[in-house]
Amino acid sequence: MIPLPTLGASIPRTHGALAAGFGRWILTIAGWRIEGAFPDVPKMMLIVVPHTSNWDFFVGLMAKFALRLECRFMAKDSLFWWPLGAFLRQMGGIAIDRTAADGVVMGSVRAYRDSSA
């Protein structure tokens, strides 16, 4: 299994040992590892770009499980169709309307401000 960074007490956590073990196992067999450190703060924004493939979401989800992170992510609203939308929201997904008059930036600011995690 991959060694994981130690997370501070201020970082919101979720998921149980089963999800964490599953995430670590998948990352291990896929050849991924998590390196570096997280700031010990209760709320922060992490921007992950550029997207190299549709597998980026899956790898990120496994890292979220492995670290037991309580986190949210933003994705275009067209991905939130049933039943995928229910799963994405359960995992922390926030639908962003990229055609809205105020644009993605203001929608992202609003979603971050309104988020508890």
C-alpha positions as CSV (number, residue, x, y, z in Angstrom):
1,M,0.0,0.0,0.0
2,I,1.1,3.6,-0.6
3,P,2.2,5.7,2.3
4,L,0.0,8.7,2.8
5,P,0.8,12.2,4.1
6,T,-0.3,13.0,7.6
7,L,-3.2,15.3,7.7
8,G,-3.7,17.9,10.4
9,A,-6.6,18.0,12.9
10,S,-8.2,21.0,11.2
11,I,-8.8,19.3,7.9
12,P,-12.4,18.0,7.5
13,R,-12.6,14.2,7.1
14,T,-15.2,11.8,5.9
15,H,-15.5,8.2,4.6
16,G,-14.6,5.2,6.6
17,A,-11.8,2.7,6.7
18,L,-13.3,0.7,3.9
19,A,-13.4,3.6,1.4
20,A,-9.9,4.7,2.5
21,G,-8.6,1.2,2.0
22,F,-10.3,0.9,-1.4
23,G,-8.9,4.2,-2.5
24,R,-5.4,3.3,-1.4
25,W,-5.6,-0.1,-3.1
26,I,-6.8,1.3,-6.4
27,L,-4.1,4.0,-6.4
28,T,-1.5,1.4,-5.6
29,I,-2.4,-1.0,-8.4
30,A,-2.7,1.9,-10.8
31,G,0.8,3.1,-9.9
32,W,-0.2,6.4,-8.3
33,R,1.2,7.8,-5.1
34,I,0.3,10.9,-3.1
35,E,3.2,13.2,-2.2
36,G,3.6,16.4,-0.4
37,A,1.8,18.0,2.5
38,F,-1.6,19.7,3.1
39,P,-1.9,22.9,5.0
40,D,-3.7,22.3,8.3
41,V,-6.7,24.6,7.6
42,P,-10.4,23.8,7.7
43,K,-11.2,25.3,4.3
44,M,-9.1,25.9,1.2
45,M,-9.3,25.8,-2.6
46,L,-7.3,23.5,-4.8
47,I,-7.4,24.0,-8.5
48,V,-6.5,21.0,-10.6
49,V,-5.7,21.7,-14.2
50,P,-5.2,20.9,-17.0
51,H,-7.4,17.8,-17.4
52,T,-5.5,15.3,-19.4
53,S,-8.2,12.7,-19.7
54,N,-11.6,11.7,-18.2
55,W,-9.6,9.4,-15.8
56,D,-8.5,12.5,-13.8
57,F,-11.8,12.5,-11.9
58,F,-11.5,8.8,-11.0
59,V,-7.9,9.2,-9.8
60,G,-8.9,12.3,-7.8
61,L,-11.9,10.4,-6.3
62,M,-9.6,7.6,-5.2
63,A,-7.2,10.1,-3.6
64,K,-10.2,11.7,-1.8
65,F,-11.2,8.2,-0.5
66,A,-7.6,7.3,0.5
67,L,-7.1,10.5,2.4
68,R,-10.6,10.5,3.8
69,L,-11.0,14.1,2.7
70,E,-14.3,15.9,3.1
71,C,-14.1,18.0,-0.1
72,R,-16.2,19.4,-2.9
73,F,-15.5,19.7,-6.6
74,M,-17.0,21.6,-9.4
75,A,-18.1,20.2,-12.7
76,K,-20.2,21.4,-15.6
77,D,-23.9,21.0,-15.0
78,S,-24.5,18.8,-18.0
79,L,-22.8,15.9,-16.1
80,F,-25.4,16.0,-13.4
81,W,-28.0,13.9,-15.1
82,W,-29.8,11.1,-13.3
83,P,-28.5,8.8,-11.8
84,L,-24.9,10.1,-12.3
85,G,-25.9,13.5,-10.8
86,A,-27.0,11.9,-7.5
87,F,-23.7,10.1,-7.2
88,L,-21.7,13.2,-8.1
89,R,-23.5,15.3,-5.4
90,Q,-23.0,12.5,-2.9
91,M,-19.3,12.6,-3.6
92,G,-19.2,16.4,-3.1
93,G,-20.0,17.6,-6.7
94,I,-21.3,21.1,-7.3
95,A,-22.9,21.8,-10.7
96,I,-21.6,24.9,-12.5
97,D,-23.7,26.5,-15.3
98,R,-21.0,27.6,-17.8
99,T,-23.6,29.5,-19.9
100,A,-24.9,31.7,-17.0
101,A,-24.6,35.5,-17.5
102,D,-22.3,35.9,-14.4
103,G,-20.0,33.2,-15.7
104,V,-18.0,30.4,-14.2
105,V,-15.8,32.6,-12.0
106,M,-18.7,34.2,-10.0
107,G,-20.5,30.8,-9.9
108,S,-17.3,29.3,-8.5
109,V,-16.9,32.1,-5.9
110,R,-20.5,31.7,-4.8
111,A,-20.1,27.9,-4.5
112,Y,-16.9,28.2,-2.5
113,R,-18.4,30.8,-0.2
114,D,-21.6,28.8,0.4
115,S,-19.7,25.5,1.0
116,S,-19.2,24.3,4.5
117,A,-16.1,22.3,3.6
